[in-house]
Amino acid sequence: MAPISLKRYTVLASLCAVTALAPLSVHAQQATVQDGIKVRPLSTSRIFAGGTDFNAESKQQYTQLVNEAKEKNALVPDSDPQVKRLRAIAQRIIPFATRWNDAAANWNWQINLLNSDEVNAFCMPGGQIAFYSGIITKLNLTDDEVAVVMGHEISHALREHSQAQAGKGNLAAVGSKLVGAGLSAWLGVDPNLTSTATNMAAKGVMLKFSRDDEREADLIGMDLAARAGFDPRAGVVLWQKMAAVSAGAPPEFLSTHPSGKDRISQMNSHMAQVLPLYARSKGVSVDALPPYRSNAIAQR
C-alpha cells in the first residue's frame, strides 16, 4: 500500500503508563479536597490544528490501520477473550468521558487489539483505541492496570492534546507539513503489523506530547479509572512492571516522558482526590479498601 501523504496523516497516541506511588497514610487518604481531579479548560492552541476535520482524519487512518492489520493477520478477532475484556473495561470508563470533554458523547468509540509484541497502546482523537497484545501479556496486566493505561490514553484524546501540539507547531511555523497530532512517544511498531505505522515511524513524523500533557493524562486517567470502579493504586505495580520489562533496554517512550520519580510524586499528591472515587464506586470507605493485588510478570 502506498504511503499516505503527511499532509493528511493524523498521528496515533502511544502508551505512557502510569507511575508508582507510595502507600498513603489514613490522614492523607481522608484529606480529599474535591470530587476528583479538577476539570480545567482545554488548551487554546488546539483551535489552530485543523478544526472539525481532525477527528474525521483520525477515524480514516484508524480504519486503514485496522484493515492493514487484518490483511496481515495481526488483528485479534472480536471473539477473542482479551478483546472482549478490553471492550468491557472501555464500556465502564466511557460513560465518564464527558466530564472532560462534552464532545465525547458523540464519538464513535472503537476498541481493537493488535497482535504485536510491542508494549504499547493508544487512543486517537475521536475515541479510536488500540492495544498491542505485548502490553497485556508481557506485563500480565490486571483489569485495574488495563483501566489505568486505557484511562491515560483516552485522556489524551479527551483533552485534545494532539490538536494542541499540532496547533503549537503550526503557530510556531516550524515548517512541518504535518497537519495532525503528536504521539506521547515514538511509536515502536512491529514491522509485520502495518506498513502505515512503520512508514510513520521511519520518517520521524511523530511529535511527542509535552510533559505537562503527560502529567495531565496521568491524573485524568486515574480519575476515569477510579470512577469506573477500577483501583487507581494499580499505577504503582504497573510502573514497576514497566521498569522490569525494560531493564537494560528501556523503550524510547520512557525517555520522552516525565521521570518515574516525578510521576510518583504527582500521583501521591493527588491520590487523596481519586481514591475516594474508587471507594465510593465500591460502596465502602477508603479505610475499608483492601490492599491492591496484582499479577506477577514472567521472568525473562
C-alpha positions in Angstrom: 0.0 0.0 0.0 1.4 3.4 -0.9 2.4 5.7 2.0 -0.2 8.3 2.9 0.6 12.0 2.4 1.9 13.5 5.5 -0.4 16.4 5.0 -3.3 14.1 5.7 -1.8 11.9 8.3 -3.2 12.1 11.8 -0.7 10.6 14.3 -1.5 8.0 16.8 -1.2 8.4 20.5 1.0 5.9 22.4 1.3 4.3 25.7 2.5 6.3 28.6 2.0 4.1 31.6 1.0 5.5 35.0 3.7 5.6 37.6 4.2 4.1 41.0 3.0 5.7 44.2 4.0 5.1 47.8 1.5 3.9 50.4 -0.7 6.7 51.7 -1.4 7.4 55.3 -5.0 7.3 56.5 -4.8 11.0 57.1 -3.7 11.7 53.5 -6.4 9.4 52.2 -9.0 11.3 54.0 -7.7 14.8 53.0 -9.9 14.9 49.9 -10.1 18.5 48.7 -12.6 18.0 45.9 -14.5 15.4 43.9 -11.7 14.0 41.8 -9.3 15.8 39.6 -10.2 19.4 38.8 -11.5 20.0 35.3 -9.6 22.7 33.5 -10.3 24.5 30.2 -8.9 22.8 27.1 -5.8 24.3 25.5 -6.5 27.2 23.2 -3.7 26.0 20.9 -5.9 23.2 19.6 -8.0 25.6 17.6 -5.1 26.0 15.1 -4.8 22.3 14.4 -7.3 21.7 11.7 -10.8 22.2 13.2 -13.6 19.7 12.8 -11.8 17.6 10.2 -9.3 16.4 12.8 -11.5 13.6 14.3 -12.5 12.6 10.8 -8.9 12.2 9.6 -8.1 10.2 12.8 -11.1 7.8 12.1 -9.9 7.4 8.5 -6.4 6.5 9.5 -7.5 4.2 12.3 -9.7 2.3 9.8 -6.8 2.0 7.5 -4.6 0.7 10.3 -7.1 -1.9 11.3 -7.7 -3.0 7.7 -3.9 -3.4 7.2 -3.6 -5.4 10.5 -6.4 -7.6 9.3 -4.7 -8.3 6.0 -1.6 -9.3 7.8 -3.5 -11.5 10.3 -2.5 -9.1 13.1 -5.9 -8.0 14.1 -7.2 -10.1 17.0 -10.8 -11.3 16.3 -13.8 -10.0 18.2 -14.4 -13.4 19.7 -11.1 -13.4 21.5 -11.4 -13.2 25.3 -8.8 -10.4 25.5 -10.8 -8.3 23.0 -14.0 -8.8 25.0 -12.1 -7.9 28.1 -10.8 -4.7 26.7 -14.2 -3.7 25.4 -15.8 -4.4 28.7 -13.3 -2.2 30.5 -13.8 0.5 28.0 -17.6 0.4 28.4 -17.2 1.1 32.1 -14.8 4.0 31.5 -16.5 5.7 28.5 -19.6 7.0 30.4 -17.4 9.3 32.5 -15.6 10.7 29.5 -17.9 13.7 29.0 -16.8 15.2 32.3 -13.6 16.1 30.5 -14.9 16.8 27.0 -18.6 17.2 26.2 -17.9 16.2 22.6 -17.1 12.6 23.7 -20.8 11.9 23.9 -20.9 11.8 20.1 -17.6 10.0 19.5 -17.7 6.7 17.6 -15.7 4.7 20.1 -13.8 1.7 18.8 -11.6 -0.7 20.7 -9.3 -3.2 19.0 -6.4 -5.5 19.9 -3.4 -5.8 17.6 -1.2 -8.9 17.7 2.3 -7.5 18.3 5.0 -7.9 21.0 5.2 -4.2 21.4 4.4 -2.8 24.9 2.0 -0.1 23.6 -1.5 1.3 23.4 -3.1 4.5 22.1 -6.3 6.4 21.7 -6.8 8.6 18.7 -8.8 11.8 18.6 -12.4 10.8 18.4 -12.2 7.7 20.5 -10.4 5.1 18.4 -8.5 2.8 20.8 -5.9 0.1 20.2 -3.9 -2.1 22.5 -0.9 -4.1 21.4 -1.0 -7.7 22.8 2.5 -7.3 24.1 1.5 -4.8 26.8 -1.1 -7.3 28.1 1.0 -10.4 28.0 4.4 -9.1 28.9 3.1 -7.1 31.9 0.4 -9.7 32.8 -2.0 -6.8 33.4 -4.9 -6.9 35.8 -8.1 -5.3 34.8 -7.2 -2.3 37.1 -3.9 -1.9 35.3 -5.5 -2.1 31.9 -8.0 0.5 33.0 -5.2 2.9 34.2 -3.5 2.5 30.8 -6.7 3.0 28.9 -7.7 5.9 31.0 -4.4 7.6 30.4 -4.7 7.2 26.6 -8.3 8.2 26.5 -7.3 11.3 28.5 -5.0 12.5 25.7 -8.0 12.3 23.3 -10.4 13.9 25.7 -8.1 16.8 26.4 -7.3 17.2 22.7 -3.5 17.0 23.4 -2.8 16.0 19.8 -4.7 19.0 18.4 -2.9 21.3 20.9 0.5 20.0 19.9 -0.3 20.3 16.2 -1.6 23.8 16.8 1.5 24.8 18.6 3.6 23.5 15.8 1.6 25.5 13.2 1.7 28.7 15.3 5.5 28.3 15.6 5.8 27.9 11.8 8.2 25.0 12.3 8.0 24.2 8.6 6.3 20.9 9.1 3.7 19.9 6.5 2.1 17.6 9.0 -1.5 18.6 10.0 -2.1 16.2 12.7 -1.3 15.1 16.2 1.7 14.2 18.2 2.5 10.8 19.8 3.2 10.6 23.5 6.3 8.7 22.3 7.9 7.4 19.2 5.7 4.5 18.3 7.6 1.2 18.3 5.9 -0.8 15.6 6.2 -4.4 14.7 7.3 -4.2 11.0 4.9 -7.1 10.3 1.9 -5.3 11.7 1.3 -2.3 9.4 3.2 -0.5 6.7 1.3 2.7 7.5 2.6 2.9 11.1 6.0 1.7 10.1 6.3 4.4 7.4 5.3 7.0 10.1 7.9 5.8 12.5 10.6 5.6 9.8 10.0 9.1 8.6 10.0 10.5 12.1 6.7 12.4 11.7 5.5 11.8 15.2 5.6 14.5 17.7 5.6 13.7 21.4 3.1 15.2 23.8 4.5 17.8 26.2 5.4 16.7 29.7 2.5 18.8 31.0 0.2 16.8 28.7 1.5 13.6 30.1 1.1 14.7 33.7 -2.5 15.8 33.0 -3.2 12.4 31.3 -1.8 10.6 34.3 -4.2 12.3 36.7 -7.3 12.2 34.5 -6.6 8.6 33.7 -6.6 7.8 37.4 -9.8 9.7 37.8 -11.5 7.9 35.0 -10.4 4.5 36.2 -11.5 5.2 39.8 -14.9 6.5 38.8 -15.4 3.3 36.7 -14.7 1.1 39.7 -11.0 0.3 39.0 -8.3 0.8 41.6 -6.1 3.8 40.8 -3.4 2.2 43.1 -2.8 -0.1 40.2 -0.4 2.5 38.9 2.3 1.6 41.4 2.6 -2.0 40.2 2.1 -1.1 36.6 5.1 1.2 36.6 7.2 -1.4 38.5 6.3 -3.8 35.7 7.3 -1.3 33.0 10.6 -0.9 34.7 11.2 -4.6 35.0 10.5 -5.4 31.3 12.5 -2.5 30.1 15.6 -3.3 32.2 18.8 -3.0 30.1 16.9 -1.7 27.1 14.3 0.9 28.0 11.6 1.6 25.4 12.0 5.0 23.8 8.7 6.3 25.2 10.3 6.0 28.7 12.9 8.5 27.8 10.5 11.1 26.4 8.2 11.2 29.4 8.4 12.6 32.9 10.6 10.5 35.1 9.2 7.8 37.3 10.1 9.8 40.4 8.3 12.9 39.2 5.2 10.9 38.4 5.2 9.1 41.6 5.3 12.4 43.5 2.5 13.8 41.4 0.3 10.7 41.8 0.9 10.6 45.6 -0.1 14.3 45.9 -3.4 13.6 44.1 -4.3 10.1 45.4 -6.4 11.6 48.1 -8.7 13.0 45.4 -9.1 9.8 43.3 -9.0 7.0 45.9 -12.3 8.1 47.4 -13.9 7.9 44.0 -12.9 4.3 43.8 -14.1 3.6 47.3 -17.4 5.2 46.5 -17.8 3.0 43.4 -17.4 0.0 45.7 -19.8 1.4 48.4 -17.1 1.4 51.1 -14.9 4.0 52.9 -11.3 4.5 51.9 -10.2 2.9 55.1 -12.1 -0.3 54.2 -10.4 -0.8 50.9 -8.3 -4.0 50.8 -4.7 -3.8 49.7 -4.2 -3.7 45.9 -3.2 -7.1 44.4 -1.5 -7.6 41.1 -0.3 -10.4 38.8 3.4 -11.3 38.7 5.1 -11.0 35.4 7.0 -13.9 33.9 10.8 -13.9 34.3 12.7 -13.2 31.1 
